[in-house]
Structures are given as structure tokens and as C-alpha cells.
Amino acid sequence: MRPRLGDLQSLLYRLITATNGVEDGLVTERKLPPDGICALVRGNAHLSAVERVEIYANMYFYRLLDAIREDFPATFGVLGDANFHNLITAYLIEYPPSDPSIGEASRHLGEFARNSPSLKKWPFVADLIRLERAMVEVFLAPDAQPLGVEEMRAIPTAQWCSLRIAAHPALQVLDCEWRVEEIVRAIAHEQPFSAPARDARTILVWRRSYSVSFRALDDLEQSALRMVGRGYPFGAVCEATAAERGDSATPAAMSRMLMRWLSDGVLVRMQS
């Protein structure tokens, strides 16, 4: 009896994605016809049925490898071809893709790298991967109309204190232990790089139009931006920041910071 199309598709998927290869995958199959895979996949004088399925299994892995390498050029640049290949092989064994989008295949790569003994030579790589993954997520994040300089100037100054603002959805704030943004920048500009210094920092990653940018935040901007993320009105952000710093330079610093946020497009105005 001919197998149902859905059953055949499920079988091929299991064999193509089998961790240890097609032949080992066949060992675990309990509902194959008497002639095994040969009854379902036709071999010829050049390739057996198993070899033909292995072609698709290899294509599956290398497509994932190429897609992930494209999203992590700095990590690839640091590790090199062989080490990157081994990292992704081990990662996909532990975290096989479960989402239709190939962009989701690397979602847990940073977590995996942080606990991978093979990366002890590069203790900063987990942070590097997290930064590059954040750049991917920010690029794919929903769009929204940013609050701009002219729109802000059109709002009466008396209303600024009660103005409710939020972070743009295409924005992430990332805490890192290493200065990994320097490597990303160097590789993007095809410049030489070295191992980064261990220096705890918070990195802002955001998208403006179709361009993703990133930069380290100082303590003032980090604190203020986190309050924005928690839904504080603009006036409350200014008051809390002034109370925290307790110096006369805070209003001018907040003004400069606001203008930078507006220029970068990292804020949206919340409707009352």
C-alpha cells in the first residue's frame, strides 16, 4: 500500500534532520515498508536511496549554517571557518530549529555559547553573539512612527512634564561584560581587531529606517532609558534622574540626551 503523502513528508523530515545522519535515523523508524527506504525513495546506479536522502540532509544543515553565518559576521570573523562550523553543529544538535522562520534558528545561540567549554579561548564570544543577535531582532522588529524633533517642538512646553513616551519597538538595551561593539564595528569596516577589554557596559541597539545602529550608554542615559521603558512620563524621568545625580548639570545633560533620542528616532509618543 502506498504511504500517505503526509506520512512520507514526515518521514523525510525526520531523516533529513536526524542528528547523526540518515542511516542512524532509519534505525529508529519502526513503520517502514518491508523493503525499507528503498520502497519509498528510488535509487539508481549512481546513488542509493539513502545517499539521495543524504543530499537533502546535507543541504538542510549547510543552508542553516550559511544563514546563521550571514547574521553573525563578527562571530565568524573571530572564530574562523572551522570553529564556527563546529559551534553551529553542536548548537543545532542541542537546539534543533522548531520555527518556520530560518531567522529563529539562532535565537538561543548566545545562551549556548555562554555554556560551551569549546569557547573558553574566547570568553567574550557569548556577548558578541548576543549583540549580533540583538541586531538581527531589531532589524526584523515591528515599525512605528518615531517621535521627531519637529513634533516635539510643536508640543507646548507646559505639556512636556506629562508627555508619555515609550521606547521604539525596534530597540533593545543589552548588558554586556565585554567591549564587543568594537569588534562588530571593526569587522563591519574591514579593519583589524583584537580581543576586547573586559568592561561592563550597556549597549543600545536601534533601527532607523532600514539601518541598525548601536552604541554604548553612559550611566545617565542608561538609567533614563530604562525609566522610559517602564512607562514613566517625561517629567518623571527628568525628576528621577536629577534626584539620582544631584548636580546642576543634569538639566542640560537631559536636554542633550533628549535631542539625541529624537534625532536617532528611538522614542514613540504614547496616546493618552
WOVENDA-V204333 format. One record per backbone hydrogen bond with DSSP energy under -0.5 kcal/mol. NH is the residue of the N-H (numbers start at 0). CO is the residue of the C=O. E is the energy in kcal/mol with one decimal. If there is no record, write none. Layout:
nh = <NH;NH>
co = <CO;CO>
e = <E;E>
This chain:
nh = <7;8;9;10;11;12;13;14;15;16;17;20;24;25;26;27;27;28;35;37;38;39;40;42;43;51;52;53;54;55;56;57;58;59;60;61;62;63;64;65;66;67;68;69;70;71;75;76;77;78;79;82;83;84;85;86;87;88;89;90;91;92;93;94;103;104;105;106;108;111;112;113;114;114;115;116;118;119;121;122;124;127;128;129;130;131;132;133;134;135;136;137;138;139;140;140;145;146;147;151;152;153;154;154;158;159;162;162;164;164;165;167;170;171;173;173;175;175;178;179;181;182;183;184;185;186;187;188;189;190;198;198;200;201;202;203;204;205;206;207;210;212;214;216;221;222;223;224;225;226;227;228;229;230;231;233;234;235;236;237;238;239;240;241;242;243;244;245;249;252;253;254;255;256;257;258;259;260;261;262;263;264;265;267;269>
co = <3;4;5;6;7;8;9;10;11;12;14;17;20;21;22;23;24;25;32;34;35;36;36;40;46;47;48;49;50;51;52;53;54;55;56;57;58;59;60;61;62;63;64;65;66;67;71;72;73;74;75;78;79;80;81;82;83;84;85;86;87;88;89;90;100;101;102;103;105;107;108;109;110;111;112;114;115;116;118;119;121;123;124;125;126;127;128;129;130;131;132;133;134;135;136;137;143;266;145;147;148;149;150;151;155;156;158;159;162;231;267;265;168;204;171;202;173;200;196;177;178;179;179;180;181;182;183;184;186;185;176;196;175;216;173;214;171;212;169;210;207;205;203;201;217;218;219;220;221;222;223;224;225;227;226;162;160;160;232;233;234;235;236;237;238;239;240;241;246;248;249;250;251;252;253;254;255;256;257;258;259;260;260;165;163>
e = <-2.4;-2.6;-2.2;-2.3;-2.5;-2.3;-2.3;-2.3;-2.9;-2.0;-0.8;-1.3;-1.9;-2.2;-1.1;-0.8;-0.7;-1.1;-2.4;-1.0;-1.7;-1.6;-2.9;-0.5;-3.1;-2.0;-1.9;-2.3;-1.2;-0.9;-1.9;-2.8;-2.1;-2.4;-1.9;-2.6;-2.1;-1.8;-2.8;-2.5;-2.3;-2.6;-2.5;-2.0;-1.2;-1.1;-2.4;-2.2;-2.0;-2.5;-2.7;-0.5;-2.3;-2.5;-2.3;-2.2;-2.5;-2.3;-2.4;-2.4;-2.7;-1.4;-1.6;-3.2;-1.4;-1.2;-0.5;-1.7;-1.7;-2.3;-2.7;-2.0;-0.9;-0.7;-1.3;-0.6;-1.6;-1.3;-1.7;-0.5;-1.9;-2.0;-2.9;-2.2;-2.3;-2.3;-2.7;-2.3;-1.9;-1.7;-2.5;-2.7;-2.0;-1.7;-0.7;-0.6;-0.7;-2.9;-0.6;-2.1;-2.3;-1.4;-0.6;-1.1;-2.1;-1.5;-0.6;-0.9;-0.7;-0.5;-2.5;-2.5;-1.1;-2.8;-0.5;-2.9;-0.5;-3.3;-2.0;-1.9;-1.3;-0.6;-1.9;-2.2;-2.2;-2.7;-2.0;-1.4;-1.4;-3.2;-1.0;-0.9;-2.6;-0.5;-3.4;-3.1;-2.9;-2.2;-1.7;-2.8;-2.1;-3.1;-1.7;-3.1;-2.6;-2.3;-2.4;-2.7;-1.9;-1.6;-2.1;-2.2;-1.1;-1.6;-2.1;-3.0;-1.8;-0.5;-2.0;-2.2;-2.4;-2.6;-2.2;-2.5;-2.4;-2.0;-2.3;-3.3;-1.2;-2.2;-3.0;-2.1;-2.3;-2.3;-2.7;-2.2;-1.9;-2.5;-2.6;-2.4;-2.6;-1.4;-1.9;-2.6;-2.6>
